[in-house]
Amino acid sequence: MDDLYDEFGNFIGEAEESEDDSQHGVDAGAYVYDDYPEEAPEATGQELMEIDDDGPSNAVVLHEDKQYYPTAQQVYGEDVETMVQEEDAQPLTQPIIAPVEQKKFTIQEADLPPVFFERSFMTDLMNFPEQIRNIAFAGHLHHGKTALMDMLVLETHDITDRLEKKTGKKRDEQLRYTDVHILERERGLSIKAAPMSLVLQSTQGKSHLLNILDTPGHVNFVDEVASALRLVDGVVLVVDVVEGVQVNTEQIIKHAVLEGLPLTLVVNKMDRLILELKLPPTDAYFKLKHVIEEVNTVIENTLPGQGEKRRLSPEKGNVLFACSNMGWCFTLQSFAKMYADSYPPKTKGIPGINAPEFARRLWGDIFYNPKKRSFTRKAVEERAKRSFVNFILEPIYKLYSQTISESPEDLKETLATLGITLKPSQYRTDAKILLKIVCGQFFGPSNGFVDMVVEHIPSPAAAAEVKIERYYTGPLDTGVVRAMKECDQDGPLVVQISKLFNTSDATGFYSFGRVMSGTARPGSQVRVLGEGYSIDDEEDMSMATISDVWIAETRYNIPTDGVPAGNWVLLGGVDNSIVKSATLVPPVLPDKEDAYIFKPILHFTESVFKVAVEPINPSELPKMLDGLRKINKSYPLITTKVEESGEHVILGTGELYMDCVLHDLRRLYAEMEIKVSDPVTRFCETVVETSAIKCYAQTPNKKNKITMVAEPLDQGIAEDIESGKVSIKSPTRVIGKFFEENYGWDLLASRSIWAFGPDDMGPNILQDDTLPSEVDKRLLLSVKDTIRQGFSWAAREGPLCEEPIRNTKFKLMDITLAPEAIFRGGGQIIPTSRRACYSSFLMASPRLMEPVYSCSMTGPADSVTSVYTVLAQRRGHVLSDGPIAGTPLYRVNGLIPVIDSFGFETDLRIHTQGQANVSLVFDRWSIIPGDPLDKDVILRPLEAAKAQATARDFVLKTRRRKGLSEDVSVAKFLEPELFSSLKESGLLDG
């Protein structure tokens, strides 16, 4: 045994092979991996004789050379790409497990805020259409619409304690309850129309449900106003007493009058007359009268002869005087009631005041004689005052002056005579807060406003018939129409959707509309009919299920199990196929009636401001396209399209509009960086003469020939078609009569109008001018639709620079058709019809048209010269200027081409140190000076084109931008033999 160990105790004997050892060897070998493992060869007994290339098994292997674990390639295979990262490659700012991020782009209430009425009472009121009023607050920028809304919100919502906790800058900020978008808060103006449903009381103490839409006042956002006015039964027009009727006020009055909506007027910011202008009460009366007359003048000019019927006047009760900042408002009737309540009957021998009769004597040239205590039409005494000044303005002036100037002790006595008591701490507050508290107690709640709305704006039941006759496209004698006229909540569900609101995280949309009949309930299945739906073409239709139904309150939504007819509703789950507006109907209507839509919304301006966008990272293109789709839903008048060159183009109304759109695209809907081109504008193409010759085009198979002539339309026809005064869908004799009476066309010509183009409300006309003796009319009618399609295609993309054609009439003079139907199919006729339109257009002195903004500036007298200077530098000019009555302000009206208006507002603000306030509104299309086809014009780079070369300059640059060939040639569209004969005769240069 001792031979097996040396003197140090180490084992030197021969090791016995055991099961454990061999097992241990296998395990150890299992952890070693060859790069190319092969099957072990079978034992042959010759192994000991072979040379061991790998070295002895007990050779020392360095630690770093050993392979303890398989490589990624050995685990996943050769064809899998693997990546190894350092453990600290992830930045510290990025958490290993990212938390769930809740994005919020709008201000929202965490819970339903407390209100001074029972919400169950509000939902009950919804079942009584006579008690409901659907109205919109509309008017110019900063005239106090949102402040008026705040006044009503504070009256109905118990949120004053929340406001009192605010300090510093936040306290000075107004509540602006309906401005919830992040941009609205930053910029201090409304961008979206915002709905609120409130229960308010009249002076009789009767409760009414008022559905109110607060609309934006900036001229760029009038598309929101047009969408809002589709859902309402009347408009509350808000006008700043100092600025008077501004450009947007004028637009809104015209639109409301033409749409047949009743108007009521709020003369707002009355405190400016006292505190800012410091006008004496008599002068203040004349200023108020002037503002009301301005509004009436616009109404009369819009519909001559109907001004008297629609007249706004305080004695009628449809004019409200207000100061929304201080939280008070009154009509003559509500102020008279205050007097009646102050002097109850038979007190101290004074008979009671008959409030309605007293109110009738509070406006106009009616004077009060204090000695005889009587009213007279003429001022008998020298110092006689008008009743409005004596009974209304002077008390208000006194209230303001005493509150601001008296010491707390004296003020306490003065207010006690009016029955107003304040806490001792309130007497020491800031003058503005003190005034608000005193006025609040003196005037009380806004009962006068409710009276005015209830009396002068119809209920949904009373207004339904007019609304349906004006906007419904179907026949008016069906069961569905009867249910809508009666506001029948048990009838078939019909909802008119006019707007989409994004969710607070901007991932989806809710649909906002008006229930015309039936009751909107969650879980109902509906057909969503888009703007392009008709019985003949059902493509623009989809099925959807209403997932949620809410009462919209801007900052919060009240979930409900049903909203009956006559009310507004916010729906979830139906927005997928809606782009701008839609009509919701049940899958099957009673008696299997056909479904019809409500007309698309007619806007009172056009999108002419144009930018191209592309993602900075090209791989994010799908993300941007999804963002553009959402932008299209969010803004009513935005248009997005792809040019031939691959540019993604956005069309909007102006600079601020586009700024908001691009902000939403970058932050809300796509969350990406985009490149934006310099702004450009839309152009239009037109003609100024009749075609020099009859231009014909042959079909590719040479079996058909179409001959046409182009000529300019009479002034005003294009505008009449676009505004809907004449429709191609009307019977032929109606169209014929319209053109015969208004434009002196002969009856045959006006009855042979085939189409308006490029669409049914396009400003071009296709007319059949062929004679039955020369053309087979039966054959001609067989190709009428295909010729119309070719005309629409040509009118959509003109030959000069692929911009729409405008104000042009194409007359079909002659046509030769193959007798066999197979030779005159759409593939032959459509492109040929287009070519005939193009060649006749180019032979009729084509011109380029550009959009022109109407520019309205309000500012002090010394800023007027700056407007003249800046406009002159930008191809613009002034039309009129003059002072605004009763104020130190001036108003200047002018015109400026849209393409030269970029940066105009900033430029003018710099020139006037920020004193001038500018509004730019699309006004008209104007012909650009110069011939766009004049090849003699020399254009030098980096040098402004001369006046007569402007059109040529624009055409070439637009063609370059769109990736079109450098020049336009009529040879491309004329038949070769016609072209060569024209060259020989000298009609064409080459």
QUITATA-V153309 format. One record per pair of residues at least 24 apart in sequence whose C-alpha atoms are under 8 Angstrom apart, sorted by the first residue. I is the first residue (numbers start at 0). GAP is how many residues later the second one is. Records with the same first field share a line. If there is no record, write none. Layout:
I: GAP / GAP
This chain:
30: 36 / 37 / 38
31: 34 / 35 / 36 / 37
32: 34 / 36 / 37
101: 403
102: 401 / 402
103: 400 / 401 / 402
104: 76 / 77 / 399 / 400 / 401 / 563
105: 74 / 75 / 76 / 398 / 399
106: 73 / 74 / 75 / 397 / 448
107: 72 / 396 / 447 / 448
108: 446 / 447
110: 445
111: 444 / 446
112: 44 / 45 / 46
113: 43 / 44 / 45
114: 41 / 42 / 43
115: 39 / 40 / 41 / 42
116: 39 / 82
121: 76 / 77 / 87
124: 83 / 84
125: 83 / 437 / 438 / 440 / 441
126: 362 / 437 / 438
128: 330 / 331 / 332 / 358 / 436 / 437
129: 329 / 330 / 331 / 332
130: 76 / 77 / 78 / 328
131: 76 / 77 / 78 / 79 / 327 / 328 / 434 / 435
132: 75 / 76 / 77 / 78 / 100 / 320 / 321 / 324 / 325 / 326 / 327
133: 76 / 77 / 78 / 97 / 98 / 99 / 100 / 325 / 326 / 433
134: 75 / 76 / 77 / 78 / 97 / 98 / 99 / 100 / 101
135: 76 / 77 / 78 / 79 / 92 / 93 / 96 / 98 / 99 / 100
136: 75 / 76 / 77 / 78 / 98 / 99 / 100 / 101
137: 76 / 77 / 78 / 79 / 87 / 97 / 98 / 99 / 100 / 111 / 114
138: 77 / 78 / 98 / 99 / 100 / 109 / 110 / 113
139: 77 / 78 / 79 / 98 / 99 / 106 / 107 / 108 / 109
140: 48 / 75 / 76 / 77 / 78 / 107
141: 47 / 75
142: 74 / 95 / 96 / 97 / 125 / 126
143: 94 / 95 / 96 / 124 / 125 / 180
144: 69 / 70 / 93
145: 30 / 31 / 32 / 33 / 44 / 68
146: 27 / 28 / 29 / 177 / 178
147: 176 / 177 / 179
148: 28 / 29 / 65
149: 25 / 26 / 27 / 28
150: 173 / 174 / 176
151: 294
152: 24 / 45
154: 290
155: 42 / 43 / 44
176: 378
177: 36 / 376 / 377
179: 374 / 375
182: 477
188: 27 / 28 / 29
189: 25 / 26 / 27 / 28
190: 24 / 25 / 27 / 30
191: 24 / 29 / 32
192: 31 / 32 / 35
193: 359 / 360
194: 357 / 358 / 359
195: 356 / 357 / 358
196: 354 / 355 / 356
199: 247 / 250
200: 246 / 249
201: 245 / 246 / 247 / 248 / 249
202: 131 / 244 / 245 / 247 / 248
210: 356 / 357
216: 31
217: 30 / 701
218: 28 / 29 / 700 / 701 / 702
219: 433 / 434 / 436 / 437 / 700 / 701
220: 432 / 436
221: 381 / 382 / 383
222: 380 / 381 / 382 / 412 / 413 / 414
223: 411 / 412
225: 375 / 376 / 377 / 378
226: 271 / 272 / 374 / 409
227: 270 / 271
228: 27
229: 268 / 371
230: 267 / 282 / 283 / 337
232: 28 / 29 / 224 / 225 / 226 / 227 / 230
233: 27 / 28 / 29 / 30 / 223 / 224
234: 26 / 27 / 28 / 29
235: 27 / 28 / 29 / 30
236: 26 / 27 / 28 / 29
237: 27 / 28 / 29 / 30
238: 26 / 27 / 28 / 29
239: 27 / 28 / 29
240: 26 / 27 / 28 / 29 / 31 / 32 / 46 / 47 / 50
241: 27 / 30 / 31 / 644 / 645
242: 641
243: 47 / 50 / 640
244: 46 / 49 / 50
246: 609 / 672
249: 45 / 48
250: 353
252: 42 / 45 / 46
253: 44 / 45 / 48
254: 349
256: 42 / 45 / 46
257: 44 / 45
261: 48 / 194 / 195
262: 47 / 49 / 55 / 193 / 194
263: 48 / 54 / 55 / 188 / 189 / 192 / 193
264: 47 / 53 / 54 / 55
265: 53 / 54 / 55 / 56
266: 24 / 52 / 53 / 54 / 55
267: 53 / 54 / 55 / 56
268: 53 / 54 / 55 / 56
269: 51 / 52 / 53
270: 52
273: 123
276: 610
280: 108 / 112 / 113 / 116
281: 103 / 107
282: 603
284: 103 / 104 / 108
286: 598 / 599
289: 595
313: 49
314: 44 / 45 / 46 / 47 / 48
316: 135
317: 134 / 135 / 138
318: 133
319: 128 / 129 / 132
325: 109 / 110 / 113 / 114
326: 109 / 112 / 113
327: 111 / 112 / 115 / 116 / 117 / 118
328: 114 / 117 / 119 / 120
329: 113 / 116 / 117 / 118 / 119
330: 117 / 118 / 121
331: 27 / 28 / 30
332: 26 / 115
333: 113 / 114
334: 24 / 57
360: 26
361: 25 / 26 / 29
362: 24 / 25
363: 24
399: 35
402: 28 / 31 / 32 / 35
403: 27 / 31
417: 24
459: 27 / 106 / 107
460: 24 / 25 / 26 / 105
463: 52
470: 127 / 128
471: 124 / 125 / 126 / 127
472: 123 / 124 / 125 / 126
473: 121 / 122 / 123
477: 115
478: 111
479: 109 / 110
482: 34 / 35
483: 32 / 33 / 81
486: 29 / 30 / 31 / 78 / 79
487: 29 / 30 / 77
488: 28 / 29 / 30 / 75 / 76
489: 27 / 28 / 29
490: 26 / 27 / 28
491: 25 / 26 / 93 / 94 / 97 / 98
492: 24 / 25 / 26 / 27 / 91 / 92 / 93
493: 24 / 89 / 90 / 91 / 92
494: 25 / 88 / 89 / 90
495: 85 / 86 / 87 / 88 / 102
496: 84 / 85 / 86 / 87
497: 82 / 83 / 84 / 103
498: 81 / 82 / 135 / 137
499: 75 / 80 / 133 / 134
500: 133
501: 132
504: 163
505: 162 / 163
506: 162
508: 63 / 66
509: 60 / 61 / 62 / 63 / 64 / 65
510: 59 / 60 / 61 / 63 / 64
511: 56 / 57 / 58 / 59
512: 55 / 56 / 57
513: 51 / 52 / 53 / 54 / 55
514: 48 / 49 / 50 / 51 / 52 / 53 / 54
515: 49 / 50 / 51
516: 47 / 48 / 49
517: 46 / 47
518: 43 / 44 / 45 / 46
519: 29 / 42 / 43 / 44 / 49
520: 25 / 27 / 28 / 40 / 41 / 42
521: 24 / 25 / 26 / 27 / 39 / 40
522: 24 / 25
524: 61 / 62
525: 58 / 59 / 60 / 61
526: 57 / 58 / 59 / 60
527: 46 / 49 / 50 / 54 / 55 / 56 / 57
528: 53 / 54 / 55 / 56 / 68
529: 47 / 48 / 49 / 51 / 52 / 53 / 67
530: 49 / 50 / 51 / 66 / 68 / 69
532: 63 / 64
533: 62 / 63
534: 59 / 60 / 61
540: 36
541: 35
542: 44
543: 29 / 30
544: 28 / 29
545: 25 / 26 / 27 / 28
546: 24 / 25 / 26 / 27
547: 24 / 25
577: 55
578: 53 / 54
579: 52 / 53 / 56
601: 121
602: 34
604: 48 / 316 / 317 / 318
605: 31 / 46 / 47 / 316
606: 30 / 31 / 32 / 44 / 45 / 46 / 47
607: 43 / 44 / 45 / 46 / 73 / 74 / 243 / 290 / 314
608: 42 / 43 / 44 / 45 / 46 / 49 / 70 / 71 / 72 / 73 / 289
609: 39 / 40 / 41 / 42 / 69 / 70 / 71 / 72
610: 38 / 39 / 40 / 65 / 66 / 67 / 68 / 69
611: 35 / 36 / 37 / 38 / 64 / 65 / 66 / 67
612: 34 / 35 / 36 / 37 / 61 / 62 / 63 / 64
613: 33 / 34 / 60 / 61 / 62
614: 57 / 58 / 59 / 60
615: 57 / 58 / 59
616: 56
619: 52
622: 47
623: 41 / 46 / 48
625: 43 / 44
626: 38 / 42 / 43
627: 37
629: 39
630: 30 / 33 / 34 / 38
634: 26
642: 319
643: 318 / 319
644: 316 / 317 / 318
652: 269
653: 266
654: 247
678: 223
679: 219
680: 169 / 170 / 217 / 218
681: 121 / 168 / 169
682: 120 / 121 / 165 / 166 / 167 / 168
683: 119 / 120 / 121 / 122 / 164 / 165 / 166
684: 113 / 115 / 118 / 119 / 120 / 121 / 161 / 162 / 163 / 164
685: 26 / 119 / 120 / 121 / 122 / 160 / 161 / 162 / 163
686: 24 / 25 / 120 / 121 / 154 / 157 / 158 / 159 / 160
687: 24 / 156 / 157 / 158 / 159
688: 155 / 156
689: 154 / 155
690: 149 / 150 / 151 / 152 / 153 / 154
691: 151 / 152
692: 147 / 150
693: 119 / 146
694: 141 / 144 / 145 / 279
695: 140 / 143 / 278 / 279
696: 135 / 136 / 138 / 139 / 276 / 277 / 278
697: 134 / 277
698: 129 / 130 / 132 / 133
699: 128
700: 122 / 127
702: 113 / 114 / 115 / 120 / 121
703: 111 / 112 / 113 / 114 / 120 / 125
704: 110 / 111 / 112
705: 106 / 108 / 109 / 110 / 126 / 127 / 130
706: 105 / 106 / 107 / 108 / 129
707: 102 / 103 / 104 / 105 / 106 / 128 / 129 / 132
708: 101 / 102 / 103 / 104 / 128 / 131 / 132
709: 98 / 99 / 100 / 101 / 127 / 130 / 131 / 134
710: 97 / 98 / 99 / 130 / 133
711: 95 / 96 / 97
712: 51 / 94 / 95 / 96
713: 29 / 93
716: 46 / 90
717: 44 / 45 / 46 / 88 / 89
718: 44
720: 40 / 41 / 42
721: 39 / 40 / 41
722: 38
723: 37
726: 33 / 34
727: 27 / 28 / 32 / 33
728: 31
753: 34
754: 33
756: 34 / 35 / 38 / 39
757: 33 / 34 / 35 / 36 / 37 / 38
758: 33
761: 44
762: 43 / 44 / 45
763: 31 / 41 / 42 / 43 / 44 / 45 / 46
764: 43 / 44 / 45
765: 25 / 43 / 44 / 45 / 46
766: 42 / 43 / 44 / 45
767: 43 / 44 / 45
768: 42 / 43 / 44 / 45
769: 42 / 43 / 44 / 45
773: 40
774: 39 / 40 / 41
778: 38 / 40
779: 35 / 37
782: 41 / 42 / 46
785: 40 / 43 / 44
786: 42 / 43 / 46 / 47
787: 42
788: 41
789: 39 / 40 / 41 / 42 / 43 / 44
790: 42 / 43 / 46
792: 41
793: 40 / 41 / 43 / 44
797: 40
798: 39 / 43 / 169
799: 132 / 155 / 168
800: 154 / 157 / 158
809: 27
834: 138 / 139
835: 137 / 138
837: 135
838: 131 / 134 / 135
841: 128
842: 127
844: 86
845: 85 / 86
846: 80 / 81 / 83 / 84 / 85 / 104
847: 79 / 80 / 84 / 103 / 107
848: 76 / 77 / 78 / 79
849: 47 / 48 / 49 / 75 / 76 / 77 / 78
850: 46 / 47 / 48 / 71 / 72 / 73 / 74 / 75
851: 43 / 44 / 45 / 46 / 70 / 71 / 72 / 73 / 74
852: 42 / 43 / 44 / 45 / 67 / 68 / 69 / 70 / 71
853: 39 / 40 / 41 / 42 / 66 / 67 / 68 / 69
854: 37 / 38 / 39 / 40 / 41 / 63 / 64 / 65 / 66
855: 35 / 36 / 37 / 38 / 62 / 63 / 64
856: 34 / 35 / 36 / 59 / 60 / 61 / 62
857: 31 / 32 / 33 / 34 / 58 / 59 / 60
858: 30 / 31 / 32 / 56 / 57 / 58
859: 28 / 29 / 30 / 55 / 56
860: 27 / 28 / 29
862: 48 / 49 / 52 / 53
863: 26 / 28
865: 42 / 45 / 46
866: 25 / 41
869: 34 / 37 / 38
870: 25
873: 26 / 27
874: 25
932: 35
